[in-house]
């Protein structure tokens, strides 16, 4: 069985939106209280409590200490405890693997933004297939309108209510059967992700970057300046914060829309898609400071690197590869990630190493190959993908 999520915008009136926020705040309080209990148990008793002990204590808490919890569906509160337990399991897994642990932290109002119905109880969705309009009935909360812009398929397993800024969304997690694969395509492609072009394809085509963040920088700067002038704690500052959040949300939605569309085009067209296995987190790290013998700091290119980092973050390479990965799996396509070492320096014709600085945008080799630097890298990436799939044997293919 496969799992697929469907996300829809909620249209709630003021009273219902206030109730949704109230439930979310109570869930956040429970999460922080459960986390505090685990920390105190380990600090004073030398051992931590588990999710099932906390689940049993929740019954008494609802009856004696926090009676307002009775106005919230019990399985929603229980899911909060399982969410915390999941965070601890991930923490111990990272410790075991020698990774950066990241101990579970207390959640502020701006960080805890969703609660979940872990089963089909406590809610009901009603839809009109002709108008794509629907209603979502939530027990102890109320009824909200939703626009079903696409049909829900499969069996709904969980429902998550999520807040994004001033907006509310419902996310249905569905269990569906085996997806139908697309017809076999006889085109393969290697893709080199970059800043000059969003992506260079091995067939000499390019995907241009829309640069949504870069185009909105001036507007964001004005909004941030207006925010900085507002008095802390004032209503005007609250409104200014909402305007900044709205601008960032628009940029994020524009970027996701672009990435979804381009990843869908690639998956529909190509049978084998090959990317570099880029570690984006390492690419956008700040350069280390440089000091001379007297301890004075020397120029280290941090200013130029900051601009490059901003462009790489704006492109969203990691998200793009993620979208292509799951879309390819659903469509029956093959997606491969290869080692990026020397892909931009290797000649796609003869395999020789041709040294190039970052400013050199043209590849020229003694073997006679003349083409764009990124296109050459994309061809090398495709060949590496073939070697990965077929154990070093390259299939016969026409040269572009």
C-alpha positions, 0 to 999 in steps of 0.5 A, spaced: 500 500 500 502 507 498 500 513 502 498 520 499 497 526 502 491 531 500 492 538 502 486 543 502 485 550 505 480 551 510 475 557 510 473 558 518 469 564 521 472 568 526 469 563 532 471 557 529 478 560 527 478 562 535 476 555 537 481 552 532 487 556 535 484 554 542 485 547 541 492 548 538 494 552 544 492 546 549 495 541 545 502 545 545 501 546 552 500 539 553 506 537 549 511 542 553 508 539 560 509 532 557 516 534 555 518 537 562 515 531 566 520 527 562 526 531 563 524 532 571 523 524 571 530 523 568 533 529 572 531 526 579 529 519 578 535 517 573 530 514 568 525 517 564 517 516 563 514 513 557 508 515 552 504 509 555 505 512 562 503 519 560 497 516 556 494 513 563 496 519 567 492 524 562 485 521 564 486 523 571 489 530 568 483 531 564 478 530 570 482 533 576 487 538 573 485 541 566 478 540 566 478 544 559 481 538 556 475 534 556 473 539 550 478 536 546 477 529 543 481 525 547 485 521 541 487 528 539 491 529 546 494 522 545 497 524 539 500 529 542 504 525 547 506 520 541 508 526 537 513 527 543 515 520 543 517 520 536 521 526 537 525 522 543 526 516 538 529 520 533 533 524 538 536 517 541 537 514 533 541 520 532 545 519 538 546 512 536 549 514 529 553 519 532 549 525 528 548 532 532 543 529 537 538 535 537 534 534 544 527 535 543 525 542 545 519 546 548 515 549 543 513 556 542 507 559 539 510 560 532 513 553 532 507 548 534 502 549 528 498 543 527 494 537 531 492 531 528 486 526 528 490 519 528 483 515 526 477 517 522 473 518 529 471 525 531 471 528 524 467 528 517 467 530 510 462 532 506 463 534 499 459 536 493 462 533 486 459 538 482 461 544 485 468 542 488 465 545 495 465 541 501 464 541 509 469 539 514 465 537 521 470 537 527 467 534 533 467 539 539 470 545 534 465 546 529 464 546 521 468 549 516 468 550 509 473 547 504 474 547 497 476 540 494 480 542 488 482 535 487 478 528 488 480 524 495 482 517 493 483 511 497 482 510 504 483 516 509 487 514 515 489 521 519 486 528 519 491 534 520 489 541 522 495 546 520 496 553 521 500 557 516 500 564 518 493 567 518 490 561 514 488 554 516 489 547 512 486 540 513 491 535 510 488 528 509 493 522 509 490 516 505 492 509 504 491 507 496 493 501 492 499 501 487 499 507 483 499 506 475 506 507 472 506 511 466 508 509 459 515 507 458 519 513 455 525 512 451 529 518 453 534 519 459 536 525 462 542 528 466 541 534 470 546 539 473 543 544 478 546 551 478 545 558 479 546 561 472 540 556 470 536 553 475 538 546 471 542 544 465 539 538 461 544 533 458 540 534 451 542 542 451 536 544 454 535 549 460 530 550 465 531 558 467 530 560 474 524 564 476 528 567 482 522 569 486 526 571 492 531 576 489 525 579 485 521 580 492 527 583 496 526 590 495 519 589 497 521 585 503 526 590 505 521 595 506 516 591 510 522 589 514 524 596 515 517 598 517 516 592 522 523 595 525 520 602 527 514 599 530 514 599 538 514 592 541 508 589 544 503 594 539 498 592 535 501 596 529 507 591 530 503 585 530 500 587 523 507 589 520 509 582 522 503 579 519 505 583 512 512 580 513 509 573 514 504 574 508 510 576 503 514 570 505 508 565 504 507 568 497 515 567 495 514 560 498 508 558 494 511 561 488 517 557 489 513 550 490 509 551 484 515 552 480 518 546 483 512 542 482 510 544 475 518 543 473 518 536 476 512 533 473 514 535 466 521 531 467 518 525 470 512 525 464 518 526 459 524 522 461 525 514 463 531 515 467 533 522 471 540 523 474 542 528 479 548 530 483 548 527 490 549 535 493 549 536 500 546 543 500 547 544 507 554 544 506 554 548 500 551 554 503 556 554 509 559 561 511 566 561 510 571 560 516 574 567 518 582 568 516 587 571 521 594 574 520 600 573 524 598 579 528 590 576 529 587 581 525 582 579 520 583 578 513 578 578 507 575 571 506 570 572 501 564 572 506 560 577 502 560 574 495 559 567 498 553 570 502 550 572 495 551 565 492 548 562 498 542 566 498 541 564 490 542 557 492 537 557 497 532 561 493 533 556 487 530 550 492 535 544 489 533 539 495 526 540 494 526 539 487 530 533 487 525 531 493 519 532 488 522 529 482 524 523 487 517 521 489 514 523 483 518 518 479 517 513 484 509 513 483 510 514 475 515 507 475 521 512 473 528 511 475 531 516 479 539 516 480 543 520 484 551 520 483 557 523 486 558 530 484 566 530 484 569 533 478 563 533 474 564 540 472 571 539 470 571 532 466 570 532 459 563 529 456 567 527 450 573 524 452 573 523 460 579 528 460 580 533 466 579 540 464 580 545 469 575 551 469 574 557 474 567 558 477 567 564 472 568 560 466 562 558 463 564 555 457 567 548 456 573 547 451 577 540 450 582 538 446 578 532 443 574 537 439 568 538 444 565 545 445 559 546 449 556 550 455 559 548 461 553 546 465 551 542 459 557 538 459 556 537 466 549 534 465 552 529 460 557 527 465 552 526 470 548 522 465 554 517 464 555 516 471 548 514 472 548 509 467 554 506 470 551 506 477 545 502 473 548 498 469 555 496 473 560 501 468 557 499 462 554 505 458 548 504 453 549 505 446 546 512 445 545 518 439 550 524 441 546 530 442 
